[in-house]
Amino acid sequence: MRVPSVFLPVFLSAVLMTSALTVTSAAAEVEGKPPPAAVDVVYERANFGPGTREGVKGGNTLSFDAPVGTISYTDELGTKSWEYARWTGREQPIGFAATELVASWNADVPTGSWLQVEMRGRNAAGLTKWYVLGRWAYGDEDIRRTSLPGQRDADGTVSVDTFVAAAGKEITAYQLRATLYRTPGSSVTPVVRTLGAMASAVPDRATVPVSPGGVAWGVELPVPRRSQNVHEGHYPEWDGGGEAWCSPTSTTMVLGYWGQWPSKQDTSWVDSSDPNPEVDYAARYAYDYAYEGAGNWPFNAAYAGRYGLEGFVTRLRSLTELERLIRAGIPVVTSQSFKAAELPGAGYSTNGHLMVIIGFTATGDVIANDPASPDNDAVRRVYPRANFENVWLRSTGSGGIVYVIHPKAGHPLPPTTPGLPANW
């Protein structure tokens, strides 16, 4: 479970609707531009060619070339020395005043190396300081993979993995910085394959109208089903399964769809009685040791990159947009919060939950692989279109947060919505 950052400031005061919405018929085609979007959002992939390179090679990827310095770093594993190289991107205009930014990445960081991602923004007063958005490693033997709580000043704060601008300090541009670390004197070569940022401004809205659709009605992708609940009590050192594992369970289902998840050898450390050891594996290697959970959004996207896939975090504006991805054969992990009466068929309430959208019925309702199910067979659910869209997009939920995970080669993303800033 992950409580969305846009939900936190209003959670105590928001009055959530308890009456179910009625699904309306939507037969409009979506090839043209949909009605004006209520959410301002843009996603931009970093170009490693420009920018300032300190000991790194830039191009299609970013790789460690030569150290430019050494640091001493202390965490629960002790104090160790690391040499580093760094890339600082050029300032990237957003195109509107953004209240939030989430960075996500895919990187190859072999044993003996790790990665730190930072951002700074530009507001009306000038440039902010640099904020750390994550310290990432594949394994858990070099450093403790972690977000950095407590980063707060007059310009903004970092809520787990999300930079949130202070009131009146919205950002209109940003820079990203990636620092690669390795054991001093070694030949280990960490590589950043992709790095991007999603900047957004979610309006304050308690309800969201149902969007038109049609291009993916009747499409259902064969995504394998995995229940988080069958893992209740597993591995408390990684948050103990059950509702805490919705994010790694959802990520695992998408990896399985693409034929990429851990082997039996990889999962040999998992208890032999475990029904789906690949879920335990994902929870361990997406776990955020500061957040004390496996629900860090970029960490799940980065975990997917372990298997050569591209994973990133963005916001979608509507189910109309999500249908574009489903039609292209790409399942989508969504984040939402709701009370049981607000999403007929769910049977539970949640402050933050991830599930996989795998298709749409012939009449446009949402087909989800919902890991909050008693067993794998019960994972497939059908949720009314209007109800689902409302709890997913409203400002007291995630405001449309998704993980998109796909093979970069051989299965490209579809075109984004015409006339609007690209959000994938």
Buried (B, 14 or more C-beta within 10 A) or exposed (E): BBBBBBBBBEBEEBEBBEEEBEBEEBEEEBEEEBEEBBBBBBBBBBBBEEBEBBBBBBEEBBBBBEBBEEEEBEBEEEEBEBBBBBBBBEBBEBEBBBBBBBBBBBBBBBEBBBBBBBBBBBBEEEBBEBBBBBBBBBBBEBBBBBBBEEBEEEBBBBBBBBBBBBEEBBBBBBBBBBBBBBBEEBEBBBBBBBBBBBBBBBEEBEEBBBBBBBBBBEBEBEBBBBBBBBBEEBBEEBBBBBBBBBBBBBBBBBBBBBEBBBEEEEBEEBEEEBEBBBBBBBBBBBBBBBBEBBBBBBBBBBBBBBBBBBBBBBBBBBBBBBBBBBBBEBBBBBBBBBBEBBBBBBEEBBBBBBBBBBBBBEBBBBBBBBBBBEEBEEBBBBBBBBBBBBBBBBBBBBBBBBBBBBBBEEEEBBEBBEEBBBBB
